[in-house]
Amino acid sequence: MPELRRPAPRPCLSCPYRRDVPSGVWSEEEYAKLPPYDAADVASGQPVSAFGCHQQDGRLCAGWVAVHDMNHSIGLRVSVQVGLTPVEDVDAILEYTTDVPLWASGAEAAAHGLAEVENPSAEAVALVARLTRKQERRWA
């Protein structure tokens, strides 16, 4: 399994947690992954997996780290315990902050993202096209 290192210094330009990312960039399935991380524990539905960045292979999602309390993240704990996240990155993850405006929760981020998923704006379509080109270059 790939390593999940500390997040990038800033959430990527297409991060679903960013307030300035247009609605409808990601699929319904991707947005559906966000609200369960708001849960207090596994019994309440918190996922046991960490949330990786959509753009940067091998990093935790910076938006996810900033929005959710990593001190209570089951996904982070499991990732460290199984060796996916280096122990030396834990302090940086727990202390991570950003000045990028983010939604206050996974539920808020998902609600925003889903609002126009069936009919994305021109801005969202352009961002998806840019992401697609970037991904194609990676696989070329």
Backbone bond lengths (Angstrom), bond angles and torsions (degrees), N, CA, C in turn:
res aa  C-N    CA-C-N  psi(-1)  N-CA   C-N-CA  omega(-1)  CA-C   N-CA-C  phi
1 M - - - 1.451 - - 1.526 109.63 -
2 P 1.340 117.16 145.46 1.463 119.85 -179.67 1.525 112.09 -72.17
3 E 1.301 113.96 150.53 1.460 121.27 178.33 1.533 110.44 -70.60
4 L 1.313 116.72 148.82 1.465 122.53 174.98 1.524 107.89 -120.18
5 R 1.335 115.18 90.42 1.460 121.59 -177.98 1.526 111.54 -78.71
6 R 1.320 114.67 177.17 1.465 121.56 177.47 1.532 110.36 -52.32
7 P 1.331 117.55 154.29 1.470 120.31 -178.50 1.525 112.30 -70.19
8 A 1.309 113.91 163.10 1.467 120.88 174.30 1.525 109.13 -63.37
9 P 1.328 118.17 160.90 1.469 120.70 179.90 1.535 113.81 -57.94
10 R 1.328 116.76 -28.84 1.469 122.01 178.61 1.524 108.80 -137.75
11 P 1.326 117.70 147.27 1.463 119.38 174.49 1.528 109.95 -58.81
12 C 1.316 116.84 141.03 1.461 120.71 -177.82 1.529 111.18 -62.76
13 L 1.303 116.65 162.64 1.461 122.18 -173.47 1.523 113.93 -67.20
14 S 1.328 117.74 -9.77 1.464 120.72 177.66 1.525 112.01 -118.14
15 C 1.319 117.41 14.01 1.463 121.66 -177.70 1.529 110.39 -58.33
16 P 1.333 117.70 128.92 1.465 119.39 -179.70 1.528 114.00 -65.84
17 Y 1.312 118.39 -14.03 1.463 121.82 178.02 1.530 112.78 -85.65
18 R 1.336 117.55 -13.61 1.467 120.66 -178.29 1.523 110.82 -75.52
19 R 1.328 115.63 137.01 1.465 120.63 178.16 1.531 112.13 -70.67
20 D 1.341 117.63 -24.50 1.463 120.08 -176.52 1.519 114.16 -92.55
21 V 1.325 117.85 5.06 1.464 120.78 176.39 1.528 107.48 -86.99
22 P 1.324 117.34 131.34 1.463 118.22 -178.51 1.530 112.14 -63.97
23 S 1.303 114.96 154.48 1.456 121.95 177.03 1.527 109.92 -67.50
24 G 1.326 115.83 147.60 1.462 120.38 173.32 1.511 116.03 85.12
25 V 1.317 118.26 12.65 1.468 120.33 -179.90 1.526 110.98 -72.72
26 W 1.320 116.21 -41.33 1.459 121.23 -177.94 1.528 110.15 -101.98
27 S 1.309 116.56 166.10 1.466 121.28 -179.29 1.527 110.81 -75.26
28 E 1.312 115.87 163.99 1.471 120.80 176.56 1.523 110.64 -55.74
29 E 1.323 116.89 -38.48 1.462 121.33 -178.96 1.524 111.96 -62.98
30 E 1.318 116.95 -38.27 1.465 120.33 179.01 1.525 111.05 -69.37
31 Y 1.321 117.02 -42.87 1.462 119.55 178.55 1.527 111.37 -65.83
32 A 1.321 117.49 -33.22 1.468 121.26 -179.98 1.527 112.19 -64.91
33 K 1.319 117.39 -20.29 1.467 121.04 179.52 1.532 112.76 -74.00
34 L 1.322 118.46 -20.02 1.462 121.65 -171.85 1.528 115.10 -76.58
35 P 1.331 120.88 -49.68 1.473 119.95 -175.20 1.531 115.86 -58.77
36 P 1.325 120.72 -36.46 1.466 117.94 -179.73 1.530 114.56 -58.58
37 Y 1.324 117.89 -24.67 1.467 120.20 178.52 1.530 112.22 -69.94
38 D 1.344 117.16 -12.97 1.460 120.97 175.98 1.525 111.96 -74.29
39 A 1.329 117.35 -18.38 1.463 121.23 -176.67 1.523 111.26 -63.65
40 A 1.312 116.11 151.83 1.470 121.87 -176.51 1.518 112.99 -72.89
41 D 1.331 117.74 -30.24 1.461 120.53 -176.38 1.529 109.89 -160.95
42 V 1.319 115.94 179.43 1.468 121.37 -178.54 1.524 110.22 -61.82
43 A 1.324 116.66 -41.42 1.470 120.25 -179.53 1.526 111.22 -60.30
44 S 1.317 116.87 -28.99 1.466 121.77 178.93 1.521 112.03 -89.19
45 G 1.323 117.37 -2.61 1.456 121.10 176.93 1.509 116.71 109.33
46 Q 1.343 118.57 5.46 1.464 120.12 178.62 1.534 109.36 -64.88
47 P 1.318 118.24 128.50 1.469 121.13 179.34 1.533 112.54 -62.73
48 V 1.309 115.85 150.34 1.465 121.16 178.23 1.522 111.50 -91.66
49 S 1.315 116.90 0.02 1.461 119.67 178.30 1.525 109.85 -106.12
50 A 1.329 115.25 147.13 1.458 121.39 175.80 1.524 108.61 -76.15
51 F 1.329 117.10 161.10 1.459 122.59 -177.02 1.519 109.13 -105.94
52 G 1.317 116.58 111.15 1.459 121.67 -179.34 1.522 112.52 -83.31
53 C 1.305 114.83 156.11 1.460 121.88 178.17 1.520 110.25 -66.42
54 H 1.322 116.12 138.68 1.459 121.41 177.21 1.528 111.97 -70.53
55 Q 1.316 117.53 -22.44 1.456 121.34 -172.78 1.521 115.67 -107.85
56 Q 1.303 117.23 -34.62 1.453 119.86 -172.11 1.518 110.22 -112.15
57 D 1.306 116.18 102.63 1.454 120.90 -179.90 1.522 111.04 -52.63
58 G 1.301 114.74 130.91 1.449 119.48 173.59 1.512 116.39 88.57
59 R 1.331 118.41 7.23 1.464 120.78 178.60 1.529 109.99 -118.81
60 L 1.324 115.18 149.46 1.458 119.81 168.86 1.523 107.62 -69.45
61 C 1.320 116.56 149.98 1.466 121.25 177.19 1.527 108.95 -65.87
62 A 1.322 116.16 123.17 1.470 120.67 -178.74 1.527 111.23 -64.76
63 G 1.309 117.67 -37.60 1.457 120.52 177.16 1.516 111.49 -64.03
64 W 1.317 116.57 -43.51 1.471 121.97 179.13 1.523 110.40 -60.90
65 V 1.321 116.57 -45.31 1.469 120.86 -179.83 1.528 110.42 -63.80
66 A 1.322 117.95 -41.10 1.460 121.52 -177.39 1.530 112.71 -71.77
67 V 1.315 117.58 -37.26 1.466 121.17 -174.65 1.527 112.79 -80.87
68 H 1.321 116.36 -39.87 1.459 119.90 -174.87 1.527 111.00 -97.60
69 D 1.303 116.53 145.84 1.457 121.97 -178.93 1.530 109.38 -72.43
70 M 1.311 116.13 102.72 1.459 120.64 -176.83 1.526 112.56 -67.25
71 N 1.330 117.45 -19.26 1.465 119.80 175.21 1.522 111.67 -66.02
72 H 1.324 116.51 -20.86 1.462 121.66 -178.92 1.527 112.02 -119.50
73 S 1.315 117.17 16.55 1.463 121.60 -178.26 1.531 111.03 -84.69
74 I 1.316 114.99 112.65 1.465 120.36 176.13 1.528 109.30 -64.73
75 G 1.334 116.59 -40.08 1.463 120.69 179.93 1.517 112.69 -58.56
76 L 1.331 116.72 -42.30 1.467 119.96 177.94 1.522 110.08 -66.57
77 R 1.319 117.06 -45.20 1.467 119.96 -179.63 1.523 111.73 -58.17
78 V 1.322 116.29 -46.18 1.471 120.16 -179.90 1.527 109.72 -64.70
79 S 1.323 117.06 -42.89 1.460 120.86 -179.63 1.531 111.74 -58.75
80 V 1.326 116.53 -40.01 1.467 120.59 177.79 1.526 109.92 -70.73
81 Q 1.317 117.31 -44.06 1.469 120.95 -177.06 1.524 113.08 -62.57
82 V 1.330 117.02 -36.38 1.468 119.17 -178.97 1.524 112.47 -89.57
83 G 1.335 116.47 1.00 1.459 120.28 175.06 1.512 115.47 87.78
84 L 1.340 118.70 11.33 1.465 120.42 177.94 1.518 111.89 -78.33
85 T 1.322 116.37 -36.38 1.465 121.14 177.80 1.518 108.15 -107.90
86 P 1.332 116.50 121.93 1.464 119.50 -178.95 1.529 112.40 -60.57
87 V 1.303 116.33 136.24 1.463 122.04 179.07 1.524 110.44 -56.10
88 E 1.324 117.16 -35.94 1.471 120.08 -178.30 1.538 112.37 -68.05
89 D 1.342 118.32 -11.75 1.463 121.56 177.31 1.529 113.06 -91.29
90 V 1.324 118.05 -12.05 1.464 121.23 -172.09 1.524 112.53 -59.83
91 D 1.314 119.17 -46.60 1.467 120.37 -179.40 1.526 110.99 -59.82
92 A 1.322 117.83 -42.70 1.467 121.47 179.18 1.522 110.89 -63.65
93 I 1.316 117.16 -36.47 1.464 121.67 178.75 1.531 109.80 -68.25
94 L 1.325 116.49 -46.63 1.464 120.30 -178.10 1.522 112.21 -66.46
95 E 1.315 117.77 -27.67 1.470 122.17 -178.35 1.525 113.18 -97.10
96 Y 1.327 117.54 0.79 1.458 121.99 -173.93 1.528 112.23 -61.51
97 T 1.316 115.38 133.72 1.466 122.65 172.37 1.521 107.67 -141.04
98 T 1.305 115.43 163.65 1.459 120.94 177.02 1.518 108.81 -148.46
99 D 1.332 115.78 152.94 1.455 120.14 175.49 1.527 111.59 -94.05
100 V 1.322 117.12 1.62 1.461 121.99 177.91 1.534 108.44 -72.79
101 P 1.326 119.08 128.96 1.468 120.56 178.33 1.539 111.31 -65.69
102 L 1.322 115.35 124.14 1.463 122.10 -178.08 1.524 110.37 -123.14
103 W 1.321 115.86 158.28 1.459 120.71 172.14 1.528 107.58 -66.36
104 A 1.308 117.60 152.78 1.463 121.96 -174.79 1.530 113.29 -77.50
105 S 1.324 117.62 -13.95 1.459 120.51 -177.70 1.526 110.20 -156.13
106 G 1.310 114.76 167.60 1.458 119.53 174.30 1.517 111.30 -64.33
107 A 1.338 116.57 -36.02 1.469 120.53 179.42 1.532 110.90 -63.85
108 E 1.333 116.98 -43.34 1.470 119.79 178.29 1.525 110.97 -64.29
109 A 1.322 116.88 -43.29 1.466 120.85 179.51 1.527 110.44 -62.02
110 A 1.320 116.30 -43.84 1.466 120.63 -179.61 1.527 111.06 -65.61
111 A 1.321 117.43 -43.71 1.464 120.50 179.80 1.528 110.68 -59.78
112 H 1.328 116.29 -43.48 1.463 119.96 177.38 1.531 110.59 -62.59
113 G 1.322 116.52 -49.34 1.451 120.20 -177.15 1.515 113.55 -62.37
114 L 1.319 117.04 -37.52 1.462 121.68 -177.86 1.522 113.27 -76.87
115 A 1.329 117.83 -20.09 1.468 121.94 -174.43 1.527 112.51 -53.74
116 E 1.323 117.57 -37.70 1.467 120.49 -176.99 1.527 112.25 -123.83
117 V 1.329 116.45 22.55 1.460 118.78 -176.72 1.532 112.12 -63.28
118 E 1.314 117.46 -29.99 1.473 121.05 178.59 1.521 112.63 -81.71
119 N 1.321 117.34 -22.84 1.453 122.11 -177.55 1.533 109.10 -144.33
120 P 1.349 116.86 71.06 1.469 120.09 -176.29 1.533 112.47 -66.79
121 S 1.316 114.45 150.80 1.464 121.12 178.08 1.523 110.29 -69.50
122 A 1.327 115.01 168.54 1.469 120.38 176.40 1.526 110.15 -60.45
123 E 1.332 117.07 -36.42 1.467 121.28 178.53 1.532 110.95 -63.35
124 A 1.330 116.88 -41.94 1.462 121.04 178.61 1.529 110.71 -66.51
125 V 1.317 116.88 -42.74 1.473 121.06 179.23 1.532 110.14 -61.49
126 A 1.329 116.98 -42.56 1.467 120.84 178.83 1.526 110.95 -63.77
127 L 1.330 117.66 -40.45 1.463 120.80 178.71 1.523 110.83 -65.76
128 V 1.313 117.72 -41.48 1.471 121.40 177.27 1.528 109.79 -61.95
129 A 1.317 117.47 -42.00 1.472 120.96 178.56 1.527 110.50 -61.79
130 R 1.324 116.43 -42.11 1.469 120.42 178.05 1.528 111.28 -62.95
131 L 1.335 115.99 -43.69 1.462 120.52 178.62 1.528 111.31 -63.66
132 T 1.317 116.22 -39.54 1.464 120.94 179.56 1.525 110.54 -63.74
133 R 1.331 116.74 -44.41 1.475 120.16 177.79 1.535 110.57 -61.88
134 K 1.303 116.10 -42.06 1.472 120.91 179.45 1.521 110.03 -61.10
135 Q 1.320 116.43 -45.09 1.467 120.66 -179.58 1.524 110.97 -65.37
136 E 1.328 116.88 -40.25 1.468 120.55 179.01 1.523 111.04 -62.38
137 R 1.332 117.49 -38.04 1.462 120.85 177.74 1.527 110.32 -65.36
138 R 1.322 116.97 -38.03 1.460 120.39 178.65 1.525 112.23 -61.96
139 W 1.315 115.37 -38.48 1.477 120.11 -175.33 1.524 111.88 -88.84
140 A 1.340 117.67 -7.32 1.475 120.24 -178.11 1.514 111.59 -75.91
